[in-house]
Amino acid sequence: MENARWKIRPEGSNWGDFGPDDQIGRMNLLTPATRLRAVREVQHGDAFCLSLPLDYPGGNALFQHRKEPRLFHDRRGDGYNYNYKLSSVCGCFTDVVSDDAVMLFTQYSTQWDGLGHVGQMFDAMGTGAPEKVYYNGFRGGTDIVGPDDAASGWGAKSIGIEHMATAGIQGRGVMVDLERIHGRSRALVGYEELMRVLEMQGVTVEPGDFLCLYTGFADLILEMNKQPDGDVLARSCSVLNGRDEKLLQWITDSGIVAICADNFAVEAYPAEAGQGDHYPALPLHAHCLFKLGLHLGELWYFAELAQWLREHKRSAFLLTAPPLRLPGAVGSPATPIATV
């Protein structure tokens, strides 16, 4: 199998399975049937916000290249367009209006990783010369264009987050409550441990599901009150073991459409050393975003929902979690909602 962008696809990938120009990956498995199944999980009508305040974790000590949101205001007349009296325009008006703007790093807080977020150096054409390649063979510098590639016209020309936004991101979330098992102790969770927890908690994962991992990490972030302690966070809470090949194969076979976690990267970072002379620093990201087109959600907030699910002996819920429909972006803030 090949197309105009690649003659060789990565081992274990699904490139081309959803069409030669597919840009939403495993979100193709969200169907009317899977959404109806998700809606049937709603029994009480209660809703939970699954986002942190978007100015958390605070500062940029944890993310050197990501800065917290900054609100600002445009000028209007002698002042600013904020608490602005329209009577300044016409003495007969009684209105007071406020507009604002924000400089927002799209992956600073609760977020979706888009398919243009992580690619690999890969020899897609079989020439012996690896190139910057993303899901389904889209190219860095051509399809994903940055300031180092061109003087203008930056952004994801393909696989931008706007394609995910229009895919109807609503389906069945299934909670894996790792915090209940490991507390806030650092735990590297591979295939065997994940299967053990799924069985212990009676969690059934089906194709089209969103796998949600509650570790307690976001709770710790909130408790630090925008003064995050990187050393404490680095040794706290559960993370997936991206080097576990059995875990990666299970992700492939499961048919899940996304993994959503309340920690930084879903997987352990830095990861354990890989095999061979060259390997991805983020193996789970490489497997999910690059090979499968499977989106990752990071720094979600699950504490209140997890407590409710514990009390009601449930693990599944309706999840509604669209990203911003922002053309050209490779990630997006999110304000997911769980409905039970």
Secondary structure, 3 states (H helix, E strand, C coil): CCECCECCCCCCCCCCCCCCCCCCHHHHHCCHHHHHHHHCCCCCCCEEECECCCCCCCCCCCCCCCCCCEEECCEECCEECCCEEHHHCCCCCCCEECCCEEECCCCCCCEEECCCCCCEEECCCCCCCCEEECHHHCEECCCEECCCCCCCCCEECCCCHHHHHCCCCEEEEEEEEHHHHHCCECEEECHHHHHHHHHHHCCCCCCCCEEEEECCHHHHHHHCCCCCCHHHHHCECEEECCCCHHHHHHHHHHCCCEEEECCCCCECCCCCCCCCCCCCCCHHHHHHHHHHCCEEEECECCHHHHHHHHHCCCCEEEEECCCCCCCCCCEEECCCEEEC
